[in-house]
Amino acid sequence: MSDHDVIKDALIALAILNLVVSIAVTRSAAYSRRQKVAQIFIVWIVPVIGGVLFGLFMLTQRGNASRIGYPSESNADIGQIWSGLNPPDQNS
């Protein structure tokens, strides 16, 4: 199975899930018409917004790091890499 087929299948599954949720919201008696429209709008637009925001983030990060990681730390001893517990300038 190619990457194209996986992406296509994921998009089809997402569309089916969105359709099922939209139908469930439409049939619900617990919401007003305005709430139903807002919820259906959110169901369909959030994946699109997420994809656009993630894509824009990736575009802004191009060229900031090498493809193979951080070359300045490639020869560092594993004990010397900062774990977040103590700042790197402190020797403990």
The first five atom37 places (N, CA, C, CB, O) and aatype in JSON, in Angstrom:
{
  "aatype": [12, 15, 3, 8, 3, 19, 9, 11, 3, 0, 10, 9, 0, 10, 0, 9, 10, 2, 10, 19, 19, 15, 9, 0, 19, 16, 1, 15, 0, 0, 18, 15, 1, 1, 5, 11, 19, 0, 5, 9, 13, 9, 19, 17, 9, 19, 14, 19, 9, 7, 7, 19, 10, 13, 7, 10, 13, 12, 10, 16, 5, 1, 7, 2, 0, 15, 1, 9, 7, 18, 14, 15, 6, 15, 2, 0, 3, 9, 7, 5, 9, 17, 15, 7, 10, 2, 14, 14, 3, 5, 2, 15],
  "atom_mask": [
    [1, 1, 1, 1, 1],
    [1, 1, 1, 1, 1],
    [1, 1, 1, 1, 1],
    [1, 1, 1, 1, 1],
    [1, 1, 1, 1, 1],
    [1, 1, 1, 1, 1],
    [1, 1, 1, 1, 1],
    [1, 1, 1, 1, 1],
    [1, 1, 1, 1, 1],
    [1, 1, 1, 1, 1],
    [1, 1, 1, 1, 1],
    [1, 1, 1, 1, 1],
    [1, 1, 1, 1, 1],
    [1, 1, 1, 1, 1],
    [1, 1, 1, 1, 1],
    [1, 1, 1, 1, 1],
    [1, 1, 1, 1, 1],
    [1, 1, 1, 1, 1],
    [1, 1, 1, 1, 1],
    [1, 1, 1, 1, 1],
    [1, 1, 1, 1, 1],
    [1, 1, 1, 1, 1],
    [1, 1, 1, 1, 1],
    [1, 1, 1, 1, 1],
    [1, 1, 1, 1, 1],
    [1, 1, 1, 1, 1],
    [1, 1, 1, 1, 1],
    [1, 1, 1, 1, 1],
    [1, 1, 1, 1, 1],
    [1, 1, 1, 1, 1],
    [1, 1, 1, 1, 1],
    [1, 1, 1, 1, 1],
    [1, 1, 1, 1, 1],
    [1, 1, 1, 1, 1],
    [1, 1, 1, 1, 1],
    [1, 1, 1, 1, 1],
    [1, 1, 1, 1, 1],
    [1, 1, 1, 1, 1],
    [1, 1, 1, 1, 1],
    [1, 1, 1, 1, 1],
    [1, 1, 1, 1, 1],
    [1, 1, 1, 1, 1],
    [1, 1, 1, 1, 1],
    [1, 1, 1, 1, 1],
    [1, 1, 1, 1, 1],
    [1, 1, 1, 1, 1],
    [1, 1, 1, 1, 1],
    [1, 1, 1, 1, 1],
    [1, 1, 1, 1, 1],
    [1, 1, 1, 0, 1],
    [1, 1, 1, 0, 1],
    [1, 1, 1, 1, 1],
    [1, 1, 1, 1, 1],
    [1, 1, 1, 1, 1],
    [1, 1, 1, 0, 1],
    [1, 1, 1, 1, 1],
    [1, 1, 1, 1, 1],
    [1, 1, 1, 1, 1],
    [1, 1, 1, 1, 1],
    [1, 1, 1, 1, 1],
    [1, 1, 1, 1, 1],
    [1, 1, 1, 1, 1],
    [1, 1, 1, 0, 1],
    [1, 1, 1, 1, 1],
    [1, 1, 1, 1, 1],
    [1, 1, 1, 1, 1],
    [1, 1, 1, 1, 1],
    [1, 1, 1, 1, 1],
    [1, 1, 1, 0, 1],
    [1, 1, 1, 1, 1],
    [1, 1, 1, 1, 1],
    [1, 1, 1, 1, 1],
    [1, 1, 1, 1, 1],
    [1, 1, 1, 1, 1],
    [1, 1, 1, 1, 1],
    [1, 1, 1, 1, 1],
    [1, 1, 1, 1, 1],
    [1, 1, 1, 1, 1],
    [1, 1, 1, 0, 1],
    [1, 1, 1, 1, 1],
    [1, 1, 1, 1, 1],
    [1, 1, 1, 1, 1],
    [1, 1, 1, 1, 1],
    [1, 1, 1, 0, 1],
    [1, 1, 1, 1, 1],
    [1, 1, 1, 1, 1],
    [1, 1, 1, 1, 1],
    [1, 1, 1, 1, 1],
    [1, 1, 1, 1, 1],
    [1, 1, 1, 1, 1],
    [1, 1, 1, 1, 1],
    [1, 1, 1, 1, 1]
  ],
  "atom_positions": [
    [[0.85, -1.18, 0.0], [0.0, 0.0, 0.0], [0.88, 1.23, 0.0], [-0.96, 0.0, 1.22], [1.77, 1.36, 0.84]],
    [[0.65, 2.13, -0.93], [1.48, 3.33, -1.04], [1.03, 4.41, -0.06], [1.44, 3.87, -2.48], [-0.05, 4.33, 0.53]],
    [[1.88, 5.42, 0.09], [1.54, 6.54, 0.96], [0.28, 7.25, 0.47], [2.71, 7.53, 1.04], [-0.52, 7.72, 1.27]],
    [[0.13, 7.31, -0.84], [-1.05, 7.97, -1.43], [-2.32, 7.24, -1.01], [-0.93, 8.01, -2.98], [-3.32, 7.88, -0.68]],
    [[-2.29, 5.92, -1.03], [-3.46, 5.13, -0.63], [-3.78, 5.31, 0.84], [-3.24, 3.65, -0.94], [-4.95, 5.37, 1.23]],
    [[-2.75, 5.38, 1.67], [-2.95, 5.57, 3.11], [-3.59, 6.93, 3.39], [-1.62, 5.44, 3.87], [-4.53, 7.03, 4.18]],
    [[-3.08, 7.96, 2.73], [-3.64, 9.3, 2.91], [-5.08, 9.35, 2.42], [-2.79, 10.35, 2.17], [-5.95, 9.93, 3.07]],
    [[-5.34, 8.74, 1.27], [-6.69, 8.71, 0.72], [-7.64, 8.0, 1.68], [-6.71, 8.03, -0.66], [-8.74, 8.48, 1.93]],
    [[-7.22, 6.84, 2.2], [-8.06, 6.09, 3.14], [-8.3, 6.87, 4.43], [-7.41, 4.74, 3.47], [-9.41, 6.83, 4.97]],
    [[-7.29, 7.59, 4.91], [-7.46, 8.39, 6.12], [-8.44, 9.53, 5.89], [-6.11, 8.95, 6.59], [-9.26, 9.83, 6.76]],
    [[-8.37, 10.16, 4.73], [-9.31, 11.24, 4.41], [-10.73, 10.72, 4.26], [-8.88, 11.96, 3.13], [-11.68, 11.38, 4.68]],
    [[-10.88, 9.55, 3.67], [-12.21, 8.95, 3.54], [-12.77, 8.61, 4.91], [-12.16, 7.69, 2.65], [-13.95, 8.85, 5.18]],
    [[-11.92, 8.05, 5.79], [-12.37, 7.72, 7.15], [-12.75, 8.97, 7.92], [-11.27, 6.96, 7.91], [-13.75, 8.98, 8.64]],
    [[-11.97, 10.05, 7.76], [-12.28, 11.31, 8.42], [-13.61, 11.88, 7.91], [-11.16, 12.32, 8.2], [-14.41, 12.39, 8.7]],
    [[-13.84, 11.8, 6.61], [-15.09, 12.3, 6.04], [-16.29, 11.5, 6.54], [-15.04, 12.25, 4.51], [-17.33, 12.07, 6.85]],
    [[-16.13, 10.19, 6.63], [-17.22, 9.34, 7.14], [-17.5, 9.66, 8.6], [-16.88, 7.83, 6.98], [-18.66, 9.78, 8.99]],
    [[-16.44, 9.8, 9.4], [-16.62, 10.15, 10.81], [-17.32, 11.5, 10.95], [-15.27, 10.17, 11.53], [-18.24, 11.65, 11.75]],
    [[-16.87, 12.49, 10.18], [-17.51, 13.81, 10.22], [-18.98, 13.74, 9.81], [-16.77, 14.79, 9.32], [-19.82, 14.41, 10.4]],
    [[-19.28, 12.93, 8.81], [-20.66, 12.77, 8.36], [-21.53, 12.13, 9.45], [-20.72, 11.93, 7.09], [-22.65, 12.57, 9.69]],
    [[-21.01, 11.11, 10.1], [-21.76, 10.44, 11.18], [-22.02, 11.42, 12.32], [-20.99, 9.2, 11.71], [-23.14, 11.48, 12.84]],
    [[-21.0, 12.18, 12.72], [-21.18, 13.14, 13.8], [-22.15, 14.24, 13.4], [-19.82, 13.76, 14.2], [-22.98, 14.67, 14.2]],
    [[-22.06, 14.7, 12.15], [-22.98, 15.73, 11.67], [-24.43, 15.26, 11.71], [-22.61, 16.16, 10.25], [-25.32, 16.0, 12.11]],
    [[-24.66, 14.02, 11.29], [-26.01, 13.46, 11.32], [-26.5, 13.34, 12.75], [-26.06, 12.09, 10.62], [-27.66, 13.65, 13.04]],
    [[-25.63, 12.9, 13.66], [-26.02, 12.76, 15.06], [-26.37, 14.12, 15.66], [-24.89, 12.1, 15.87], [-27.34, 14.23, 16.4]],
    [[-25.59, 15.14, 15.35], [-25.88, 16.49, 15.86], [-27.2, 16.99, 15.28], [-24.73, 17.47, 15.52], [-28.0, 17.58, 16.0]],
    [[-27.43, 16.76, 14.0], [-28.65, 17.21, 13.34], [-29.89, 16.58, 13.96], [-28.6, 16.89, 11.84], [-30.91, 17.25, 14.13]],
    [[-29.81, 15.32, 14.3], [-30.97, 14.6, 14.86], [-31.18, 14.85, 16.35], [-30.82, 13.13, 14.63], [-32.23, 14.5, 16.88]],
    [[-30.21, 15.44, 17.02], [-30.3, 15.66, 18.45], [-31.36, 16.7, 18.78], [-28.95, 16.08, 19.02], [-31.46, 17.73, 18.1]],
    [[-32.13, 16.44, 19.8], [-33.15, 17.39, 20.25], [-32.61, 18.29, 21.36], [-34.4, 16.64, 20.73], [-33.31, 19.19, 21.83]],
    [[-31.37, 18.05, 21.78], [-30.81, 18.79, 22.91], [-30.26, 20.15, 22.51], [-29.73, 17.99, 23.56], [-29.97, 20.97, 23.39]],
    [[-30.1, 20.42, 21.23], [-29.48, 21.66, 20.78], [-30.46, 22.49, 19.97], [-28.23, 21.36, 19.95], [-31.35, 21.97, 19.31]],
    [[-30.26, 23.82, 20.04], [-31.04, 24.71, 19.19], [-30.48, 24.64, 17.77], [-31.03, 26.17, 19.74], [-29.4, 24.09, 17.54]],
    [[-31.21, 25.21, 16.83], [-30.75, 25.2, 15.43], [-29.4, 25.9, 15.3], [-31.79, 25.87, 14.51], [-28.51, 25.43, 14.58]],
    [[-29.25, 27.02, 15.99], [-27.99, 27.76, 15.94], [-26.82, 26.93, 16.49], [-28.11, 29.08, 16.72], [-25.74, 26.93, 15.91]],
    [[-27.05, 26.23, 17.6], [-26.01, 25.38, 18.18], [-25.64, 24.24, 17.23], [-26.47, 24.81, 19.52], [-24.47, 23.88, 17.09]],
    [[-26.65, 23.68, 16.58], [-26.38, 22.58, 15.63], [-25.52, 23.06, 14.48], [-27.69, 22.0, 15.1], [-24.57, 22.38, 14.08]],
    [[-25.84, 24.22, 13.93], [-25.07, 24.77, 12.82], [-23.63, 25.04, 13.26], [-25.72, 26.06, 12.27], [-22.69, 24.72, 12.54]],
    [[-23.47, 25.61, 14.43], [-22.13, 25.91, 14.94], [-21.33, 24.63, 15.17], [-22.22, 26.71, 16.25], [-20.15, 24.57, 14.83]],
    [[-21.96, 23.63, 15.75], [-21.24, 22.39, 16.02], [-20.87, 21.65, 14.73], [-22.09, 21.48, 16.9], [-19.77, 21.11, 14.63]],
    [[-21.75, 21.64, 13.77], [-21.44, 20.99, 12.49], [-20.32, 21.75, 11.78], [-22.7, 20.92, 11.58], [-19.42, 21.14, 11.19]],
    [[-20.36, 23.07, 11.84], [-19.3, 23.88, 11.25], [-17.95, 23.54, 11.89], [-19.61, 25.37, 11.42], [-16.95, 23.38, 11.19]],
    [[-17.92, 23.43, 13.21], [-16.68, 23.1, 13.92], [-16.19, 21.71, 13.55], [-16.89, 23.2, 15.43], [-15.0, 21.5, 13.36]],
    [[-17.11, 20.75, 13.44], [-16.73, 19.39, 13.08], [-16.02, 19.36, 11.73], [-17.96, 18.48, 13.04], [-15.03, 18.64, 11.57]],
    [[-16.49, 20.12, 10.78], [-15.92, 20.09, 9.44], [-14.72, 21.01, 9.26], [-16.97, 20.45, 8.43], [-13.85, 20.72, 8.44]],
    [[-14.65, 22.12, 10.0], [-13.59, 23.09, 9.76], [-12.35, 22.84, 10.61], [-14.11, 24.48, 10.03], [-11.26, 23.22, 10.18]],
    [[-12.46, 22.24, 11.76], [-11.29, 22.04, 12.63], [-10.2, 21.21, 11.96], [-11.72, 21.37, 13.93], [-9.03, 21.59, 12.04]],
    [[-10.5, 20.09, 11.29], [-9.41, 19.37, 10.63], [-8.73, 20.21, 9.54], [-9.94, 18.07, 10.02], [-7.52, 20.1, 9.34]],
    [[-9.48, 21.03, 8.86], [-8.91, 21.88, 7.82], [-8.0, 22.93, 8.45], [-10.02, 22.56, 6.99], [-6.89, 23.15, 7.98]],
    [[-8.47, 23.57, 9.5], [-7.67, 24.59, 10.17], [-6.41, 23.95, 10.76], [-8.49, 25.28, 11.28], [-5.33, 24.52, 10.67]],
    [[-6.56, 22.78, 11.36], [-5.39, 22.09, 11.91], [-4.36, 21.8, 10.85], [0.0, 0.0, 0.0], [-3.16, 22.0, 11.07]],
    [[-4.79, 21.34, 9.7], [-3.86, 21.07, 8.6], [-3.19, 22.32, 8.09], [0.0, 0.0, 0.0], [-1.99, 22.31, 7.82]],
    [[-3.94, 23.4, 7.96], [-3.37, 24.66, 7.48], [-2.37, 25.2, 8.5], [-4.48, 25.7, 7.2], [-1.28, 25.62, 8.13]],
    [[-2.74, 25.2, 9.77], [-1.83, 25.72, 10.8], [-0.56, 24.89, 10.88], [-2.52, 25.75, 12.15], [0.53, 25.45, 11.0]],
    [[-0.69, 23.57, 10.84], [0.49, 22.7, 10.88], [1.36, 22.93, 9.65], [0.07, 21.22, 10.98], [2.59, 22.98, 9.76]],
    [[0.75, 23.06, 8.5], [1.5, 23.32, 7.28], [2.24, 24.64, 7.34], [0.0, 0.0, 0.0], [3.4, 24.72, 6.93]],
    [[1.58, 25.69, 7.83], [2.24, 26.98, 7.97], [3.38, 26.92, 8.97], [1.23, 28.05, 8.41], [4.44, 27.52, 8.75]],
    [[3.19, 26.2, 10.05], [4.26, 26.03, 11.04], [5.46, 25.34, 10.41], [3.75, 25.22, 12.24], [6.6, 25.76, 10.62]],
    [[5.21, 24.29, 9.65], [6.3, 23.57, 9.0], [7.03, 24.47, 8.0], [5.78, 22.32, 8.3], [8.25, 24.4, 7.88]],
    [[6.3, 25.3, 7.28], [6.93, 26.22, 6.33], [7.82, 27.23, 7.03], [5.88, 26.94, 5.52], [8.89, 27.57, 6.53]],
    [[7.39, 27.71, 8.19], [8.19, 28.71, 8.91], [9.42, 28.08, 9.55], [7.35, 29.39, 9.97], [10.37, 28.8, 9.86]],
    [[9.43, 26.78, 9.76], [10.55, 26.13, 10.42], [11.58, 25.58, 9.44], [10.05, 25.02, 11.28], [12.62, 25.07, 9.87]],
    [[11.32, 25.68, 8.16], [12.27, 25.16, 7.17], [13.6, 25.88, 7.28], [11.71, 25.29, 5.75], [13.65, 27.11, 7.4]],
    [[14.68, 25.11, 7.25], [16.0, 25.68, 7.27], [16.54, 25.98, 8.66], [0.0, 0.0, 0.0], [17.7, 26.38, 8.78]],
    [[15.75, 25.79, 9.71], [16.23, 26.07, 11.06], [17.04, 24.93, 11.66], [15.07, 26.38, 11.96], [17.9, 25.18, 12.5]],
    [[16.8, 23.72, 11.26], [17.52, 22.56, 11.79], [17.9, 21.66, 10.63], [16.68, 21.79, 12.85], [17.2, 21.6, 9.62]],
    [[19.0, 20.97, 10.8], [19.42, 20.06, 9.74], [18.5, 18.84, 9.71], [20.88, 19.62, 9.95], [17.79, 18.57, 10.67]],
    [[18.52, 18.12, 8.6], [17.64, 16.97, 8.45], [18.06, 15.81, 9.35], [17.62, 16.51, 7.01], [17.24, 14.93, 9.62]],
    [[19.29, 15.79, 9.8], [19.75, 14.64, 10.59], [19.8, 14.95, 12.07], [21.11, 14.2, 10.13], [20.32, 14.14, 12.84]],
    [[19.31, 16.06, 12.49], [19.29, 16.38, 13.91], [20.11, 17.61, 14.2], [0.0, 0.0, 0.0], [20.21, 18.51, 13.37]],
    [[20.71, 17.64, 15.36], [21.49, 18.77, 15.81], [22.97, 18.39, 15.78], [21.06, 19.23, 17.23], [23.44, 17.69, 16.67]],
    [[23.7, 18.85, 14.76], [25.1, 18.43, 14.63], [25.98, 18.86, 15.79], [25.66, 18.96, 13.35], [26.99, 18.21, 16.05]],
    [[25.64, 19.93, 16.5], [26.48, 20.39, 17.6], [26.46, 19.4, 18.76], [26.03, 21.77, 18.08], [27.39, 19.4, 19.57]],
    [[25.44, 18.57, 18.87], [25.34, 17.6, 19.97], [25.64, 16.18, 19.51], [23.95, 17.65, 20.58], [25.51, 15.24, 20.3]],
    [[26.06, 16.0, 18.25], [26.25, 14.65, 17.75], [27.37, 13.91, 18.45], [26.51, 14.7, 16.28], [27.32, 12.69, 18.56]],
    [[28.4, 14.62, 18.92], [29.52, 13.97, 19.58], [29.46, 14.09, 21.09], [30.81, 14.56, 19.08], [30.37, 13.64, 21.78]],
    [[28.41, 14.69, 21.61], [28.3, 14.89, 23.05], [28.02, 13.57, 23.75], [27.2, 15.91, 23.37], [27.31, 12.7, 23.24]],
    [[28.59, 13.45, 24.93], [28.33, 12.29, 25.77], [26.87, 12.34, 26.22], [29.29, 12.24, 26.99], [26.35, 13.42, 26.52]],
    [[26.22, 11.19, 26.27], [24.8, 11.16, 26.62], [24.55, 11.76, 28.0], [24.27, 9.72, 26.58], [23.48, 12.31, 28.25]],
    [[25.53, 11.67, 28.9], [25.4, 12.25, 30.23], [25.53, 13.76, 30.23], [0.0, 0.0, 0.0], [25.13, 14.41, 31.2]],
    [[26.07, 14.33, 29.16], [26.27, 15.77, 29.07], [25.09, 16.5, 28.45], [27.51, 16.06, 28.28], [25.02, 17.73, 28.51]],
    [[24.17, 15.77, 27.85], [23.02, 16.41, 27.21], [22.02, 16.8, 28.29], [22.36, 15.46, 26.16], [21.71, 16.01, 29.18]],
    [[21.52, 18.01, 28.2], [20.61, 18.55, 29.2], [19.29, 17.81, 29.19], [20.39, 20.04, 28.98], [18.64, 17.71, 28.14]],
    [[18.88, 17.31, 30.34], [17.64, 16.55, 30.45], [16.48, 17.43, 30.88], [17.8, 15.42, 31.42], [15.33, 16.97, 30.9]],
    [[16.75, 18.67, 31.23], [15.69, 19.54, 31.68], [15.6, 19.63, 33.19], [0.0, 0.0, 0.0], [14.9, 20.49, 33.72]],
    [[16.31, 18.75, 33.9], [16.27, 18.78, 35.36], [17.17, 19.88, 35.93], [16.69, 17.43, 35.93], [16.79, 20.56, 36.88]],
    [[18.34, 20.05, 35.36], [19.28, 21.08, 35.79], [19.72, 21.85, 34.55], [20.5, 20.47, 36.55], [19.97, 21.24, 33.51]],
    [[19.83, 23.16, 34.65], [20.31, 23.92, 33.5], [21.71, 23.45, 33.1], [20.31, 25.42, 33.82], [22.46, 23.0, 33.96]],
    [[22.07, 23.56, 31.83], [23.35, 23.05, 31.36], [24.56, 23.75, 31.96], [23.41, 23.16, 29.9], [25.65, 23.18, 31.93]],
    [[24.41, 24.96, 32.5], [25.56, 25.66, 33.05], [25.86, 25.28, 34.49], [25.33, 27.13, 32.96], [26.86, 25.74, 35.04]],
    [[25.03, 24.46, 35.11], [25.25, 24.01, 36.47], [25.9, 22.64, 36.46], [23.94, 23.98, 37.26], [25.45, 21.75, 35.74]],
    [[26.94, 22.47, 37.23], [27.58, 21.16, 37.39], [27.09, 20.55, 38.68], [29.14, 21.27, 37.37], [27.37, 21.08, 39.75]],
    [[26.39, 19.45, 38.6], [25.88, 18.84, 39.83], [26.3, 17.4, 39.91], [24.37, 18.94, 39.9], [25.96, 16.72, 40.88]]
  ]
}
